Amino acid sequence: MEKYVEDYYTEKVTLSQLTKLIEAQLGSESLLNESVLNEAERFSYSIAIPKLVPTEAWGDPSAQDRAEINRVFSVIRGGANMKARIEDLNKFLDPKAAERRRSPSVILNMMMITEALQAALNDYNESAAGFVFEGFMAALTGGKQIAGRVRGTLPIEDFVAFSEIGQDDPVSLKLLGPDTPTKGSFTNLVDYLFVRGAEKITYLVVFKLTVGEKVEKLQFFDYVINRENLVDVMLRSRNMGVLGSTAAARNLKTAIENWNGQQGEGLREIALALNDMPGYTNKGMMYDMGRGGEAFEPPEDAPDLSTLPPAERKRAELIQKLKNDAERIRKEKIGGFDKLKQYGKEKLSNAEKRQRKREADQEIADIEKQLNDLGASLNESLFHEREKMILEQENHMISEGKGDAKSQWAISRSEMNSMSDLINMRNYGVMDLSQSNINQLIKIYSDKLGDALQALLENTKELTENIGRYYSESKRNRAMKANSAGQQKGEEIVGLLQQDPKYSDEES
C-alpha cells in the first residue's frame, strides 16, 4: 500500500490508477465515483507534457520567458488576425477536427497552450485571473500588454495584438460572467479617440460559463467603438447618463464631424461640446480647454530603442529587463501567497510565506542596486498591475464596477446583439474546456501520439524528476538511488530516439 501511495505522489500513477490499485488490495467497492475522478483531469494528468505556468509577464515581449513562450505559440495559425488565431485554438478542441490531426509537435504544443489557458482561468483568484488572461492573449496574438500612460492619457487598451509583427491592434479585454455588461470610462474613451488620436478600439468580450469553481466554456465576441459611431453607440445602449441629453449628443456628433483631425487647439469645438456631458469629468484632457483654458498637448511617445546608439540601447534594454525581473519576483514570490492561488494549488505556512518574502525582498534589493548603478530606479517602472491599482485610486479604472460613476458607460449583452451592425460585432464561437470534451480529446490525441512518443515523454519527465531528487536529497543512499534511476531513464530515452525514423541513417 505504501508503495502505491508513494508512486502516486511521485506521479508514477494517476489518481484513477491509484484508486484501482487500492481497491484491488482491499477488495472493496469503488472508492471514488467517476465524476470525482474526472474533475481533476487535464491533458498532463494523462500525457506527460511539459507544463506552462501562465503569468502576466507573458504579455511583455522583453521578458525572459517570452521567447520560449513564442516558440510554443508559433503553432497557432491565423497570421495577423485575432479571430482566426482564436478559432485555430478552438479547432484543436473540436473532437471531429482532432481526428484529422497528424503532427505530434503541433498536438503537444496545442495541449500545453490549452492547459495554460485552463490554468489562467482556474488557478488564480478572479482579479488576478484577468491580468494573467491578458498576458495569455498577448502571447496568443504576438502582442504586448500596456504598462502605463500613453502620451499622457490613461490607457483603455489591455494589450496590443500583433505588435511583434509590426501591426498594432489595440484591444480592451473583458472577461465576464454570462450576464455581466461591458463597462468603461467615457472620459478615457473620448481621450483615447481624440487626444491620442486613435481611430478605434476593439473590445474583446469573453463570456465564461463556470460550473462550480471551474470555467467550462468560453464564448468570444468582439466589437469596435470608433470616432464615427461613438455617440450612436452611447445612445443605442441607453447610456444617456454620460451624454446628459439628446441635444448634447447632437452637438458632440456635429463637432466630431467638423473635426479636422488636429490635436491641441484643433479639438476645441469637441471640448466645448463635452461641457454639457456629465460623463466627461474633470479628469479628462480636454476638460479645461472646454472652459476657456489652454489646449492639452500630449507628450511625445517614448523613443524607439532601435534608433538609439548601441551603448544607450543596451543600457535601456538591461534596465527594462531588470524591472521585468523585479515585477516577476513580486508576482511569483510576494503576490503569490497572499493574492493568487498558485498553479497546482500550492499552500504555504505562515513561516514559509515570511521566508519567501525575505528571499524576494533580497532579490529585489539586489536588482535595485543594479538599477542604481545604471542611473535608474524601480520607482520609474509601472507594470500592469501597479498601474491598474493607481488608476483605480484615481477613479480612472476601466473595469467592471470601478471608476467614477458619472463617467461609467455600460453595454449589456442584449444591447450588444441589437446594435451588432453599428459596432461590427463578430462571434468567434464557443470554446469547450469541459471535462467531457477534454476526456474525448485525451483518447484521440493519445492514439495520435502513439505509445513510443508517450513513453519518451514519460521517461523524460521521470529523468528530470530524478535529477532534481539527486541534487535535493539530503540522504546519500536516496540520492544515489535517484542517480541510478536517472541514468536508466536516460538510456531508455536514447533507445527510443534511436528507434525514431527521424534519427535513422536509412531515412532519406
C-alpha positions in Angstrom: 0.0 0.0 0.0 2.8 2.4 0.9 4.4 1.8 -2.4 1.2 2.6 -4.3 0.8 5.9 -2.4 4.4 6.8 -2.9 4.2 6.1 -6.6 1.1 8.3 -6.8 2.8 11.3 -5.1 5.8 10.9 -7.4 3.3 11.0 -10.3 4.0 7.4 -11.5 0.3 6.6 -11.5 -2.8 8.7 -11.9 -5.5 9.2 -9.2 -7.7 6.7 -11.1 -4.9 4.1 -11.3 -4.1 4.6 -7.6 -7.7 4.1 -6.6 -8.0 0.9 -8.6 -4.8 -0.5 -7.1 -6.0 0.2 -3.6 -9.4 -1.3 -4.4 -7.8 -4.4 -5.6 -5.8 -4.8 -2.4 -8.9 -4.1 -0.2 -11.4 -6.0 -2.3 -13.7 -3.1 -1.9 -16.4 -1.3 -3.9 -15.4 1.8 -5.8 -13.7 4.4 -3.5 -14.3 7.3 -5.8 -17.1 7.8 -8.3 -16.2 8.6 -11.9 -17.4 12.2 -11.6 -14.9 12.9 -8.8 -12.1 11.4 -10.8 -12.9 13.4 -13.8 -13.0 16.7 -12.0 -9.2 17.0 -11.7 -8.4 15.9 -15.3 -6.1 17.9 -17.6 -4.0 16.7 -20.5 -0.9 16.5 -18.4 -2.5 14.1 -15.9 -2.8 11.5 -18.7 0.0 12.5 -21.0 3.4 13.7 -19.7 3.5 17.0 -21.5 5.6 19.9 -20.0 3.5 22.4 -18.0 3.5 26.1 -18.8 2.7 28.4 -15.9 1.0 31.5 -17.3 1.9 34.8 -15.7 1.2 38.4 -16.6 4.8 38.6 -17.7 3.8 36.6 -20.8 2.5 40.0 -22.1 5.9 41.5 -22.1 7.9 40.7 -25.3 11.1 41.7 -23.5 10.6 39.2 -20.6 13.0 36.3 -20.3 10.3 33.6 -20.8 8.6 35.2 -23.8 11.0 33.9 -26.4 10.3 30.3 -25.2 6.6 31.0 -25.0 6.6 32.4 -28.6 8.1 29.1 -29.8 5.2 27.1 -28.2 2.6 29.6 -29.6 4.2 29.5 -33.1 1.9 26.5 -33.9 -1.1 28.8 -33.8 -2.2 29.7 -37.3 -4.1 32.7 -38.4 -1.5 35.4 -39.1 -2.3 38.9 -38.0 -6.0 38.1 -37.5 -7.1 37.7 -33.9 -10.4 35.9 -34.8 -8.5 33.4 -36.9 -6.0 32.7 -34.2 -8.6 32.1 -31.5 -10.6 29.9 -34.0 -7.4 27.8 -34.7 -7.0 27.0 -31.0 -10.7 26.3 -30.8 -10.4 23.9 -33.7 -7.9 21.9 -31.7 -10.5 21.4 -29.1 -13.1 20.0 -31.6 -13.1 16.2 -31.4 -14.1 15.9 -35.1 -11.2 18.1 -36.2 -8.9 16.3 -33.8 -9.4 13.1 -35.7 -7.7 14.7 -38.7 -4.6 15.9 -36.8 -1.3 14.4 -37.8 1.7 16.4 -36.4 2.8 15.3 -32.9 4.7 18.5 -32.3 1.6 20.6 -33.1 -0.5 18.4 -30.8 1.9 18.6 -27.9 2.2 22.4 -28.2 -1.5 22.9 -28.5 -2.0 20.7 -25.4 0.4 22.9 -23.5 -1.4 26.1 -24.7 -4.8 24.7 -23.7 -3.6 23.7 -20.3 -2.0 27.2 -19.8 -5.4 28.7 -20.7 -7.1 26.4 -18.1 -4.6 27.5 -15.5 -5.1 31.2 -16.3 -8.8 30.8 -15.9 -9.0 28.5 -12.9 -5.8 28.6 -10.8 -5.9 32.3 -9.8 -8.4 34.4 -8.0 -10.9 36.4 -10.1 -8.9 39.7 -10.1 -5.5 38.1 -10.9 -7.1 35.8 -13.5 -8.0 38.9 -15.5 -4.4 40.1 -15.6 -3.0 36.7 -16.4 -5.5 36.2 -19.1 -4.4 39.4 -20.7 -0.9 38.1 -20.7 -2.1 34.8 -22.3 -4.0 36.7 -25.0 -1.0 38.9 -25.7 1.2 35.8 -26.2 -1.5 34.2 -28.4 -1.7 37.2 -30.7 2.0 38.0 -30.7 1.4 41.3 -28.8 2.1 43.1 -25.6 0.3 44.3 -22.5 0.1 48.0 -21.9 2.0 49.1 -18.8 1.3 52.7 -18.2 0.1 56.1 -19.5 0.3 56.6 -23.2 1.1 60.1 -24.4 -0.1 61.4 -21.1 -3.5 59.7 -21.3 -4.7 56.7 -19.3 -4.9 53.5 -21.3 -8.1 51.8 -22.2 -6.4 49.0 -24.1 -5.2 46.0 -22.1 -2.9 44.6 -24.8 -1.9 45.4 -28.4 -2.2 42.5 -30.7 0.5 41.7 -33.3 2.9 44.3 -32.1 5.8 41.9 -32.7 5.0 41.6 -36.4 4.6 45.3 -37.0 0.8 45.5 -36.8 -0.6 47.3 -33.7 -4.2 46.4 -32.9 -5.2 47.8 -29.5 -7.7 45.6 -27.6 -9.7 46.1 -24.4 -10.2 42.7 -23.0 -13.3 41.9 -20.9 -13.5 38.5 -19.1 -17.1 38.4 -17.8 -19.8 36.2 -16.4 -22.7 35.4 -18.9 -25.0 38.3 -17.7 -22.3 40.9 -16.9 -22.3 44.0 -19.1 -19.2 45.5 -20.7 -18.2 48.7 -18.8 -15.8 51.5 -19.3 -15.0 55.2 -18.7 -16.5 57.6 -21.1 -13.8 60.2 -20.2 -10.9 57.8 -21.0 -12.6 56.6 -24.2 -13.0 60.1 -25.5 -9.4 61.0 -24.7 -8.2 57.8 -26.4 -10.1 58.5 -29.6 -9.3 62.2 -29.9 -6.4 63.4 -27.6 -4.4 60.3 -28.5 -5.8 60.3 -32.0 -6.6 56.6 -32.1 -9.1 55.7 -34.8 -10.8 52.9 -32.9 -10.6 50.4 -30.0 -11.6 46.8 -30.3 -13.4 45.3 -27.3 -12.8 41.6 -27.0 -15.6 40.3 -24.8 -15.2 36.8 -23.4 -18.1 35.3 -21.5 -17.2 32.4 -19.2 -19.6 29.6 -18.2 -18.5 28.3 -14.8 -19.6 25.1 -13.3 -18.7 25.0 -9.6 -15.3 26.7 -9.5 -14.2 25.6 -13.0 -14.6 27.5 -16.2 -16.1 25.0 -18.6 -16.7 27.1 -21.7 -15.7 30.5 -23.2 -17.7 32.4 -25.7 -15.8 35.0 -27.7 -17.1 38.2 -29.3 -15.5 41.4 -30.4 -16.9 44.8 -31.4 -15.5 48.2 -32.3 -16.1 51.7 -30.9 -14.6 54.4 -33.1 -14.9 58.2 -33.7 -17.8 57.8 -36.1 -20.0 55.5 -34.0 -19.2 56.7 -30.5 -22.3 58.9 -29.9 -24.7 56.5 -31.6 -23.3 53.6 -29.5 -23.9 55.5 -26.3 -27.5 56.4 -27.4 -28.5 52.9 -28.6 -27.1 51.3 -25.4 -29.1 53.7 -23.2 -26.1 55.5 -21.7 -27.9 58.8 -21.5 -26.4 59.3 -18.1 -23.0 60.0 -19.6 -24.3 62.1 -22.5 -26.6 64.3 -20.5 -29.3 64.9 -23.2 -30.1 64.2 -26.8 -29.2 67.9 -27.6 -25.7 67.4 -26.1 -25.3 64.2 -28.1 -26.2 66.0 -31.3 -23.7 68.8 -30.5 -20.9 66.3 -29.9 -21.7 64.4 -33.1 -21.6 67.6 -35.1 -18.3 68.6 -33.5 -16.8 65.3 -34.3 -18.0 65.5 -38.0 -16.4 69.0 -38.2 -13.1 68.0 -36.6 -10.1 68.5 -38.8 -8.1 65.7 -37.3 -5.7 68.0 -35.5 -4.8 67.7 -31.8 -4.3 70.6 -29.4 -6.3 73.7 -30.4 -8.0 71.7 -33.2 -10.1 69.9 -30.5 -11.7 73.0 -29.0 -15.1 72.5 -30.7 -15.2 68.9 -29.4 -14.1 70.1 -25.9 -16.9 72.8 -25.9 -19.5 70.1 -26.8 -18.3 67.9 -23.9 -19.1 70.7 -21.4 -22.7 69.6 -21.3 -21.9 65.9 -20.7 -21.8 64.6 -17.2 -19.7 61.6 -18.4 -16.7 63.8 -19.3 -15.3 64.6 -15.9 -12.5 67.0 -14.8 -10.0 64.1 -15.2 -10.3 64.5 -18.9 -7.5 66.0 -21.0 -9.9 68.4 -22.8 -11.9 69.5 -19.7 -10.0 72.7 -19.0 -9.9 73.7 -22.7 -13.7 73.4 -22.9 -13.9 76.1 -20.2 -11.6 78.5 -21.9 -8.3 77.0 -20.8 -5.2 76.1 -22.8 -5.3 73.0 -25.1 -3.7 69.9 -23.7 -0.6 68.9 -25.6 0.2 65.2 -25.2 3.9 64.4 -24.8 5.8 62.6 -27.4 5.9 58.9 -27.4 8.9 57.2 -25.8 11.8 56.9 -28.4 12.1 53.7 -30.3 15.0 51.7 -28.8 16.2 50.7 -32.3 17.0 54.4 -33.0 19.3 54.8 -30.0 23.2 54.4 -30.2 24.2 50.8 -29.4 25.5 51.6 -25.9 22.3 53.5 -25.0 20.1 50.8 -26.4 22.0 48.1 -24.5 21.6 50.1 -21.3 17.9 50.7 -21.9 17.3 47.0 -22.6 19.1 46.0 -19.5 17.2 48.4 -17.4 13.9 47.1 -18.7 14.9 43.5 -18.2 15.8 44.2 -14.5 12.5 46.0 -14.0 10.7 43.0 -15.5 12.6 40.6 -13.3 11.6 42.6 -10.2 7.9 42.5 -11.2 8.1 38.8 -11.8 9.6 38.3 -8.4 6.8 40.4 -6.8 4.2 38.3 -8.6 5.6 34.9 -8.0 7.1 35.2 -4.5 5.2 38.0 -2.8 1.9 38.3 -4.6 1.7 34.6 -5.0 0.9 33.6 -1.5 -1.5 36.4 -0.5 -3.3 37.3 -3.7 -3.1 34.3 -6.1 -4.0 30.7 -6.0 -0.8 29.1 -7.2 -0.6 26.8 -10.2 -1.0 23.4 -8.7 -2.9 24.8 -5.6 0.3 25.5 -3.6 -0.4 26.1 0.1 2.2 27.8 2.3 2.5 28.0 6.0 3.0 31.4 7.6 6.7 30.6 8.2 7.1 29.7 4.5 5.3 32.9 3.5 7.7 35.0 5.6 10.7 33.2 4.3 9.6 33.6 0.7 9.0 37.3 1.3 12.5 37.7 2.8 14.0 36.0 -0.2 12.0 38.1 -2.6 12.9 41.3 -0.8 16.6 40.4 -1.0 16.4 39.7 -4.7 14.6 43.0 -5.4 17.1 44.8 -3.3 19.9 43.4 -5.5 18.0 44.5 -8.6 17.6 48.0 -7.2 21.3 48.2 -6.6 22.0 47.2 -10.2 19.5 49.8 -11.4 21.1 52.5 -9.3 24.4 51.6 -10.8 22.8 52.2 -14.2 21.3 55.5 -13.2 17.8 54.2 -13.0 15.2 53.3 -10.3 12.5 50.7 -9.8 10.1 53.6 -9.0 10.1 54.5 -12.6 8.5 51.2 -13.6 4.7 50.9 -13.6 3.9 47.4 -14.7 0.3 46.5 -15.5 -1.0 45.5 -12.0 0.6 48.5 -10.3 -0.7 50.8 -13.0 -4.2 49.5 -12.6 -4.0 50.0 -8.9 -3.1 53.6 -9.4 -5.9 54.0 -12.0 -8.4 52.6 -9.5 -7.2 55.1 -6.9 -7.6 57.9 -9.3 -11.1 56.7 -10.3 -9.9 56.1 -13.8 -10.2 52.3 -13.8 -11.7 50.8 -16.9 -13.2 47.7 -15.3 -16.5 46.3 -14.1 -18.0 48.2 -11.3 -15.0 50.6 -10.9 -14.3 54.2 -11.5 -16.2 57.4 -11.5 -19.9 56.6 -11.6 -20.7 59.7 -13.7 -18.3 58.6 -16.4 -19.2 54.9 -16.4 -20.9 53.5 -19.6 -22.2 50.0 -19.8 -23.4 47.8 -22.7 -25.4 44.7 -21.9 -25.2 41.5 -23.9 -28.7 42.1 -25.4 -27.7 45.7 -26.4 -24.5 44.4 -27.9 -26.6 42.0 -30.0 -29.2 44.6 -31.0 -26.6 47.0 -32.5 -24.2 44.4 -33.9 -24.4 46.2 -37.3 -23.3 49.5 -35.8 -20.4 48.1 -33.8 -19.3 45.5 -36.4 -19.8 42.7 -33.8 -18.2 39.3 -34.6 -19.0 36.0 -32.9 -16.0 33.7 -32.5 -17.9 30.7 -31.3 -17.7 28.7 -28.1 -14.5 27.2 -26.8 -15.3 23.9 -25.0 -13.0 23.3 -22.0 -15.5 21.0 -20.2 -14.2 17.7 -18.7 -16.2 15.5 -21.1 -14.7 17.3 -24.1 -11.1 17.1 -22.7 -11.6 13.4 -22.0 -12.6 12.8 -25.6 -9.5 14.7 -26.8 -7.2 12.8 -24.5 -8.3 9.5 -26.1 -8.0 10.8 -29.6 -4.6 12.5 -29.1 -3.2 9.6 -27.1 -3.7 7.4 -30.2 -2.3 10.1 -32.5 0.9 10.4 -30.4 1.4 6.6 -30.1 3.0 4.5 -27.4 6.6 5.3 -28.3 6.3 9.1 -28.1 4.3 8.9 -24.9 6.9 6.6 -23.4 9.6 9.2 -24.4 7.6 12.0 -22.7 7.1 9.9 -19.6 10.8 8.9 -19.4 11.9 12.5 -20.0 9.7 13.6 -17.1 11.0 11.0 -14.8 14.6 11.8 -15.8 14.0 15.4 -14.8 12.4 14.4 -11.5 15.3 12.0 -10.7 17.9 14.7 -11.4 16.0 17.0 -9.1 15.9 14.3 -6.4 19.6 13.6 -6.7 20.6 17.3 -6.1 18.0 17.9 -3.4 18.0 14.7 -1.4 19.8 15.0 1.9 20.4 11.2 2.4 23.2 9.8 0.2 21.5 6.4 -0.3 18.3 8.0 -1.7 20.4 10.4 -3.8 22.3 7.5 -5.4 19.1 5.7 -6.0 17.8 8.7 -7.9 21.1 8.8 -9.7 20.7 5.2 -10.9 17.1 5.7 -11.9 18.0 8.8 -13.8 20.8 7.0 -15.7 18.4 4.2 -16.6 15.8 6.7 -17.9 18.5 8.4 -19.9 19.4 5.2 -21.6 15.8 4.4 -22.3 15.3 7.9 -23.9 18.4 7.3 -26.1 16.9 4.0 -27.2 13.5 5.5 -28.0 15.1 8.3 -30.0 17.2 5.8 -32.0 14.1 4.0 -33.0 12.6 7.1 -34.5 13.0 7.2 -38.3 13.9 10.9 -38.0 17.2 9.9 -36.5 17.8 6.8 -38.7 20.7 6.8 -41.2 18.4 4.8 -43.5 15.8 7.5 -43.6 16.2 9.6 -46.7 
